[in-house]
Amino acid sequence: MVLDHGRILKAAERGREAIAQFLADIVSIPSPSCGEGAVVKRIGEEMTRAGFDEVRVDGLGSIIGRIGSGKTVIAMDAHIDTVDVGNRELWSFDPHKAFVKGGKVWGRGSADQKGGMASMVFAGRMIKELCLEGDYTLLVTGTVMEEDCDGLCWQYLIEEEKIRPDVC
């Protein structure tokens, strides 16, 4: 497959506002460890809208979006839980009311790691839109409980879901 980088860049530019809005949406949903259900739902809606071939929630509560069913399994992951905001009086804005300023999305989890999640969902959208599927399976996972139990979610994916990525 020959990639047309100009075509990919144009698709990314077309999606700029939509990805910022999606990120603002998921940042605006509080998602402490063991309380990620609402953000999982919103991510699942966006994966479905993006045309992922399968969208499901595993037994631990992580969201898994799949594109393709080829031999090589590629996994891209971001945890979708956040730590508490701490002393609310130290914030100059409501950390759970995301906003866009200067081309950046501000709010709790925007950099760690909901921004990565939004980027991966929109990468999936571009793969579908530009017909870039190949002999691979892409798994985009939004994993839970990382802030409190780092590694538990992937232990579950490997041992219970039998997911064995070739590339992460």
Disulfide bonds with the S-S distance in Angstrom:
none
